[in-house]
Amino acid sequence: MQVISGAGEFEISMERVEVRGSVVVLIGKMGVWESETIIEQAEIGHLLRVSLRPRVLGWVLTWPFVELWRWLRHHKN
């Protein structure tokens, strides 16, 4: 994943996800820095609402099949 902003472009890697009380915490790195992204319950609802668009849903639903097809092609032999 990548963040592109006025401060620059940073690679983001997620190492794990935790639940702490009523929040979800994504733990990983942004560039060379350790980072935690904290998502509150209300924000998760908002994220789902803005994500539930036909094109996004289509991508999410077809992605596993595309990956399976790629894996089968790669392991054909």
SERO-4910 file (N, C-alpha, C, O; in steps of 0.05 Angstrom, whole numbers):
BEGIN
 pado doro    nc1    nc2    nc3   cac1   cac2   cac3    cc1    cc2    cc3    oc1    oc2    oc3
  Met    A     17    -23      0      0      0      0     18     25      0     41     24      7
  Gln    A      6     46     -8     22     71    -10      5     95     -2    -19     97     -9
  Val    A     17    114     12      4    139     18     19    160      1     43    162      1
  Ile    A      3    176    -13     14    198    -29      3    223    -18    -22    227    -17
  Ser    A     20    241     -9     11    267      3     31    289     -4     51    284    -18
  Gly    A     25    313      5     43    335      1     70    331     15     89    343      7
  Ala    A     70    314     35     95    309     50    112    288     35    135    283     43
  Gly    A    101    275     15    116    255      0    100    229     -4     76    228      2
  Glu    A    114    209    -14    102    183    -19    114    163      0    138    161      3
  Phe    A     97    148     14    106    129     34     94    102     29     70     99     25
  Glu    A    111     81     31    100     54     30     89     48     57    100     55     78
  Ile    A     67     33     58     55     25     83     53     -6     83     45    -17     63
  Ser    A     62    -18    104     59    -47    107     45    -53    133     51    -41    154
  Met    A     25    -70    132     10    -78    156     21   -105    166     23   -124    151
  Glu    A     28   -106    192     39   -130    203     18   -145    219     18   -170    219
  Arg    A     -1   -131    231    -22   -145    245    -45   -125    251    -42   -101    249
  Val    A    -67   -137    260    -91   -121    267    -99   -130    295   -100   -154    301
  Glu    A   -105   -111    312   -113   -117    340   -139   -102    346   -144    -81    334
  Val    A   -153   -113    365   -176    -98    376   -168    -90    404   -160   -106    420
  Arg    A   -170    -64    409   -164    -53    436   -189    -39    446   -195    -16    437
  Gly    A   -203    -52    464   -228    -40    474   -248    -38    451   -256    -58    440
  Ser    A   -255    -13    444   -275     -9    423   -263      1    397   -277     10    379
  Val    A   -237     -2    394   -224      7    369   -208    -15    356   -200    -34    369
  Val    A   -205    -13    330   -188    -32    314   -162    -17    309   -162      6    301
  Val    A   -140    -31    313   -114    -19    309    -98    -34    288    -94    -59    291
  Leu    A    -91    -20    267    -74    -32    246    -45    -25    253    -38     -2    254
  Ile    A    -29    -45    256     -1    -41    265     18    -48    242     15    -69    230
  Gly    A     36    -30    236     55    -35    214     76    -14    212     85     -3    233
  Lys    A     83     -7    188    103     13    183     94     31    161     81     22    142
  Met    A    100     57    163     97     76    142    124     87    135    136    102    151
  Gly    A    135     78    113    162     85    107    180     70    126    178     46    129
  Val    A    197     85    140    215     72    160    204     74    188    216     64    207
  Trp    A    181     87    192    170     92    218    150     71    226    133     62    210
  Glu    A    151     62    251    130     44    262    105     61    263    106     85    268
  Ser    A     82     48    257     57     64    257     34     47    268     34     22    266
  Glu    A     15     61    278    -11     49    286    -33     66    275    -33     91    278
  Thr    A    -51     54    261    -75     67    251    -98     58    269   -104     35    270
  Ile    A   -111     77    282   -133     71    301   -159     78    287   -163    100    279
  Ile    A   -177     58    286   -203     62    274   -225     57    295   -227     36    306
  Glu    A   -240     78    300   -262     76    319   -286     64    306   -288     63    281
  Gln    A   -305     54    322   -329     41    311   -344     58    292   -352     48    270
  Ala    A   -349     83    298   -363    101    280   -349    104    253   -361    106    232
  Glu    A   -322    104    254   -307    106    229   -308     81    212   -308     83    188
  Ile    A   -311     58    225   -314     33    210   -340     34    195   -341     26    171
  Gly    A   -361     43    208   -387     46    194   -385     64    170   -395     58    149
  His    A   -372     87    174   -368    106    152   -352     94    130   -359     97    106
  Leu    A   -330     80    137   -313     67    117   -330     47    100   -327     45     76
  Leu    A   -346     31    113   -363     12     99   -383     26     80   -387     18     58
  Arg    A   -395     48     90   -414     62     73   -401     74     48   -412     72     27
  Val    A   -378     86     51   -365     98     28   -353     77     10   -347     82    -14
  Ser    A   -348     52     20   -336     31      4   -357     15    -11   -351      2    -31
  Leu    A   -382     15     -2   -402     -1    -15   -413     12    -40   -436     21    -41
  Arg    A   -397     13    -60   -403     24    -86   -402      0   -106   -386    -18   -102
  Pro    A   -418      1   -127   -418    -21   -146   -390    -30   -156   -384    -53   -157
  Arg    A   -374    -10   -164   -348    -17   -174   -330    -30   -153   -315    -49   -159
  Val    A   -330    -19   -129   -314    -31   -107   -324    -59   -100   -308    -77    -97
  Leu    A   -351    -62    -98   -362    -88    -92   -355   -108   -113   -348   -131   -108
  Gly    A   -356   -100   -138   -349   -118   -161   -320   -127   -159   -314   -150   -163
  Trp    A   -303   -108   -152   -274   -115   -149   -270   -135   -126   -256   -155   -129
  Val    A   -283   -129   -103   -280   -146    -80   -291   -175    -85   -278   -194    -77
  Leu    A   -313   -176    -99   -325   -203   -105   -310   -218   -126   -310   -243   -125
  Thr    A   -297   -205   -145   -283   -220   -166   -254   -225   -159   -241   -243   -170
  Trp    A   -242   -210   -140   -214   -212   -133   -206   -241   -126   -185   -250   -136
  Pro    A   -220   -255   -109   -211   -283   -102   -210   -301   -126   -192   -317   -128
  Phe    A   -228   -298   -145   -228   -315   -169   -205   -308   -187   -193   -326   -200
  Val    A   -199   -282   -190   -176   -274   -206   -150   -285   -194   -133   -295   -208
  Glu    A   -147   -283   -168   -123   -293   -154   -121   -324   -157    -99   -334   -161
  Leu    A   -144   -338   -155   -144   -367   -159   -135   -374   -187   -119   -392   -191
  Trp    A   -146   -360   -207   -138   -364   -234   -108   -360   -238    -95   -376   -252
  Arg    A    -98   -338   -227    -69   -333   -229    -52   -355   -216    -32   -364   -227
  Trp    A    -61   -364   -193    -47   -385   -178    -47   -411   -195    -27   -424   -197
  Leu    A    -71   -418   -206    -73   -442   -222    -55   -441   -247    -42   -460   -254
  Arg    A    -54   -418   -260    -37   -414   -283     -7   -418   -275      8   -430   -290
  His    A      0   -406   -253     28   -408   -244     36   -436   -236     59   -444   -240
  His    A     18   -451   -224     23   -478   -214     13   -500   -233      8   -522   -225
  Lys    A     10   -493   -258     -1   -511   -278     16   -536   -281      6   -558   -285
  Asn    A     42   -533   -279     61   -556   -284     62   -573   -260     77   -593   -260
***
